Amino acid sequence: MRVVPAINGLHWLRIGWLLFMRSPLMWILAFSALWLMMAVIAQIPILGLLIAAITTPAFSVGFMNMGAAAEAGKALEPRLLFEGFRSNPQSLITLGGIYLIAGALIILLARLTGSDAPIDPATVNTLPTLHWSELILPLAAYALVSMGFWFAPVLCAWHGMQPLKALFFSFFACLRNWRAFLVYGFALMMFVLIALTLASLLSAVLFGGDLPPEASMQNFALAFILGLTPMLLASVYASYRDIF
């Protein structure tokens, strides 16, 4: 485990973009296929959410395999997405169970800290502040959980670690490299804001304001998810290679 300079957080996004651009269609197809598959599975009451949660770590390893293949200059194949199920699958499924429990606890925390009071029109302008104050604890909890799961799947699959050990190393790898992750998060936020601005301008030029704002945002959200998420998954691989 290494402690890297803060600027490396920006390099992770750059490398993620380069890995993505080596085979953008395959990255998008792989993510779209997974997204569609999870959407179908989620339709199964209770069991669907359970399956989706416990298989998430294995699929995340699949994208790490794609990142490694892209870095090595190899052709990306659909089977890489499922390779995670062949590497220490028991630990990955256990990790998925822990992820499910952690997510349920965060939802419970959000409900406990939320307000069920009726909305008063006289105080509607103060609602954003109220909502943010209620979200502080759940967001903090989610950040801590994300630190534990950022590297845990690949540490289980590629290093043979047990789930709790992998969570421990992942958490402290993120904690010790908080400066790089801060730069990473800020750069990502700026990228999203720039993309949103460009999408709005492009919509105005192409449609002259005739396209409803809701439709414009929906189109942008779809393009954002399909285009940016695979690049972010590739950047996770870049952060792993840099730190471990």
C-alpha positions as CSV (number, residue, x, y, z in Angstrom):
1,M,0.0,0.0,0.0
2,R,1.4,3.4,-1.0
3,V,0.6,7.0,-0.1
4,V,0.5,8.9,-3.3
5,P,0.6,12.6,-4.0
6,A,-2.7,14.5,-4.1
7,I,-2.3,15.3,-7.9
8,N,-2.6,11.6,-8.6
9,G,-6.3,11.8,-8.0
10,L,-6.5,13.8,-11.2
11,H,-4.3,11.2,-13.0
12,W,-6.7,8.5,-12.1
13,L,-9.5,10.2,-14.0
14,R,-7.1,10.8,-16.9
15,I,-5.9,7.2,-17.0
16,G,-9.5,6.0,-16.6
17,W,-10.4,8.1,-19.7
18,L,-7.5,6.7,-21.7
19,L,-8.4,3.1,-20.8
20,F,-12.0,3.8,-21.6
21,M,-11.2,5.3,-25.0
22,R,-9.2,2.2,-26.0
23,S,-12.5,0.3,-26.4
24,P,-15.4,2.7,-25.6
25,L,-18.0,0.6,-27.3
26,M,-17.2,-2.5,-25.3
27,W,-17.0,-0.6,-22.0
28,I,-20.5,0.9,-22.7
29,L,-21.9,-2.4,-23.9
30,A,-20.6,-4.2,-20.8
31,F,-22.0,-1.6,-18.4
32,S,-25.3,-1.4,-20.3
33,A,-25.7,-5.1,-20.2
34,L,-25.1,-5.2,-16.5
35,W,-27.4,-2.3,-15.9
36,L,-30.2,-4.0,-17.9
37,M,-29.6,-7.4,-16.1
38,M,-29.7,-5.7,-12.7
39,A,-32.9,-3.9,-13.7
40,V,-34.6,-7.2,-14.6
41,I,-33.4,-9.0,-11.5
42,A,-34.6,-6.1,-9.3
43,Q,-38.1,-6.8,-10.5
44,I,-38.1,-10.0,-8.4
45,P,-39.6,-9.1,-5.0
46,I,-37.0,-9.1,-2.2
47,L,-34.9,-11.8,-3.8
48,G,-34.0,-9.5,-6.7
49,L,-32.4,-6.9,-4.4
50,L,-30.6,-9.6,-2.5
51,I,-29.1,-11.0,-5.7
52,A,-28.1,-7.6,-7.0
53,A,-26.4,-6.7,-3.8
54,I,-24.4,-9.9,-3.2
55,T,-23.2,-10.0,-6.9
56,T,-22.1,-6.4,-7.0
57,P,-18.5,-7.1,-5.7
58,A,-18.0,-9.9,-8.3
59,F,-19.1,-7.6,-11.1
60,S,-16.9,-4.8,-9.9
61,V,-13.9,-7.3,-10.2
62,G,-15.1,-7.9,-13.7
63,F,-14.6,-4.3,-14.6
64,M,-11.2,-4.3,-12.9
65,N,-10.4,-7.2,-15.2
66,M,-11.4,-5.1,-18.2
67,G,-9.2,-2.3,-16.9
68,A,-6.2,-4.6,-16.6
69,A,-6.9,-6.0,-20.1
70,A,-7.2,-2.5,-21.6
71,E,-3.9,-1.5,-19.9
72,A,-2.2,-4.5,-21.4
73,G,-3.5,-3.7,-24.8
74,K,-5.6,-6.8,-25.1
75,A,-9.0,-6.9,-26.7
76,L,-11.9,-6.5,-24.3
77,E,-14.3,-9.5,-24.3
78,P,-17.8,-9.8,-22.7
79,R,-16.6,-12.8,-20.6
80,L,-14.3,-10.5,-18.6
81,L,-17.3,-9.0,-16.9
82,F,-18.0,-12.4,-15.3
83,E,-14.5,-13.4,-14.5
84,G,-14.9,-12.0,-11.0
85,F,-17.1,-15.1,-10.1
86,R,-14.0,-17.3,-10.7
87,S,-11.7,-15.5,-8.3
88,N,-12.3,-16.2,-4.6
89,P,-16.1,-16.2,-5.2
90,Q,-17.0,-17.2,-1.6
91,S,-15.3,-14.1,-0.2
92,L,-16.9,-11.9,-2.8
93,I,-20.4,-13.2,-2.0
94,T,-19.7,-12.7,1.7
95,L,-18.5,-9.2,0.8
96,G,-21.8,-8.7,-1.1
97,G,-23.7,-9.7,2.0
98,I,-21.9,-7.2,4.1
99,Y,-22.6,-4.6,1.5
100,L,-26.3,-5.4,1.6
101,I,-26.3,-5.1,5.4
102,A,-24.4,-1.8,5.3
103,G,-26.8,-0.4,2.7
104,A,-29.8,-1.4,4.8
105,L,-28.3,0.3,7.9
106,I,-27.7,3.5,5.9
107,I,-31.3,3.5,4.7
108,L,-32.4,3.0,8.3
109,L,-30.2,5.8,9.5
110,A,-31.6,8.1,6.8
111,R,-35.1,7.3,7.9
112,L,-34.3,7.8,11.6
113,T,-32.7,11.2,10.9
114,G,-35.4,12.3,8.4
115,S,-38.3,14.5,9.3
116,D,-41.9,13.3,8.8
117,A,-43.3,16.7,9.7
118,P,-45.8,18.2,7.2
119,I,-44.5,20.9,4.8
120,D,-45.4,24.4,5.8
121,P,-45.7,26.7,2.7
122,A,-44.4,29.6,4.8
123,T,-41.1,27.8,5.4
124,V,-40.7,26.1,2.1
125,N,-37.6,28.2,1.3
126,T,-35.8,26.7,4.3
127,L,-36.4,23.1,3.2
128,P,-33.0,22.6,1.4
129,T,-31.1,23.5,4.5
130,L,-33.3,21.2,6.6
131,H,-32.8,18.3,4.1
132,W,-29.0,18.8,4.0
133,S,-28.9,18.7,7.8
134,E,-30.8,15.5,7.8
135,L,-28.6,13.9,5.2
136,I,-25.3,14.7,6.9
137,L,-25.2,11.5,9.0
138,P,-26.3,9.1,6.2
139,L,-23.9,10.7,3.7
140,A,-21.0,10.4,6.2
141,A,-22.0,6.7,6.8
142,Y,-22.1,6.1,3.0
143,A,-18.7,7.7,2.6
144,L,-17.2,5.4,5.3
145,V,-18.8,2.4,3.7
146,S,-17.5,3.4,0.2
147,M,-14.0,3.7,1.6
148,G,-14.2,0.1,2.8
149,F,-15.6,-1.2,-0.5
150,W,-13.5,0.8,-2.9
151,F,-10.7,-1.7,-3.1
152,A,-12.2,-4.6,-1.1
153,P,-13.5,-6.7,-4.1
154,V,-10.3,-6.7,-6.0
155,L,-8.3,-7.4,-2.8
156,C,-10.4,-10.4,-2.2
157,A,-10.2,-11.6,-5.9
158,W,-6.6,-10.8,-6.8
159,H,-4.9,-11.0,-3.4
160,G,-6.9,-13.8,-1.8
161,M,-7.8,-11.7,1.2
162,Q,-10.7,-12.5,3.5
163,P,-13.6,-10.0,3.4
164,L,-12.9,-8.3,6.7
165,K,-9.2,-8.0,6.0
166,A,-10.0,-6.6,2.5
167,L,-12.4,-4.0,4.0
168,F,-9.8,-3.0,6.5
169,F,-7.0,-2.5,3.9
170,S,-9.4,-0.7,1.6
171,F,-10.6,1.7,4.3
172,F,-7.1,2.7,5.4
173,A,-5.8,2.9,1.8
174,C,-8.5,5.5,1.2
175,L,-7.9,7.2,4.5
176,R,-4.2,7.5,4.1
177,N,-4.7,8.8,0.5
178,W,-7.5,11.2,1.4
179,R,-5.8,14.1,-0.4
180,A,-5.7,12.2,-3.7
181,F,-9.3,11.1,-3.2
182,L,-10.3,14.7,-2.4
183,V,-8.7,15.9,-5.7
184,Y,-10.4,13.0,-7.5
185,G,-13.8,13.9,-6.2
186,F,-13.4,17.6,-6.9
187,A,-12.2,17.0,-10.4
188,L,-15.1,14.6,-11.0
189,M,-17.5,17.2,-9.7
190,M,-16.1,19.9,-12.0
191,F,-16.3,17.4,-15.0
192,V,-19.9,16.8,-14.3
193,L,-20.7,20.5,-14.0
194,I,-18.9,21.2,-17.3
195,A,-20.7,18.3,-19.0
196,L,-24.1,19.5,-17.7
197,T,-23.4,23.0,-19.0
198,L,-22.3,21.7,-22.4
199,A,-25.4,19.5,-22.6
200,S,-27.7,22.4,-21.8
201,L,-26.0,24.6,-24.4
202,L,-26.1,21.8,-27.0
203,S,-29.8,21.3,-26.3
204,A,-30.5,25.0,-26.7
205,V,-28.6,25.1,-30.0
206,L,-30.2,22.0,-31.5
207,F,-33.7,22.5,-30.3
208,G,-33.9,26.2,-29.7
209,G,-35.6,25.7,-26.4
210,D,-38.4,23.6,-27.9
211,L,-37.3,20.5,-25.9
212,P,-38.9,20.4,-22.5
213,P,-36.3,20.8,-19.7
214,E,-37.3,17.5,-18.2
215,A,-36.6,15.7,-21.4
216,S,-33.3,17.4,-21.8
217,M,-32.2,16.4,-18.3
218,Q,-33.4,12.8,-18.9
219,N,-31.3,12.6,-22.1
220,F,-28.3,14.0,-20.4
221,A,-28.7,11.7,-17.4
222,L,-28.8,8.7,-19.8
223,A,-25.8,9.8,-21.7
224,F,-24.0,10.6,-18.5
225,I,-24.6,7.2,-17.0
226,L,-23.7,5.3,-20.2
227,G,-20.7,7.3,-21.0
228,L,-19.2,8.5,-17.7
229,T,-19.8,5.5,-15.4
230,P,-17.6,3.1,-17.5
231,M,-14.8,5.7,-17.4
232,L,-15.2,6.0,-13.6
233,L,-14.9,2.2,-13.3
234,A,-11.7,2.3,-15.3
235,S,-10.4,5.1,-13.0
236,V,-11.1,2.8,-10.0
237,Y,-8.6,0.4,-11.6
238,A,-6.2,3.2,-12.1
239,S,-6.4,4.1,-8.4
240,Y,-5.8,0.5,-7.4
241,R,-2.7,0.2,-9.6
242,D,-1.4,3.4,-8.2
243,I,-1.9,2.6,-4.5
244,F,-1.4,-1.2,-4.5
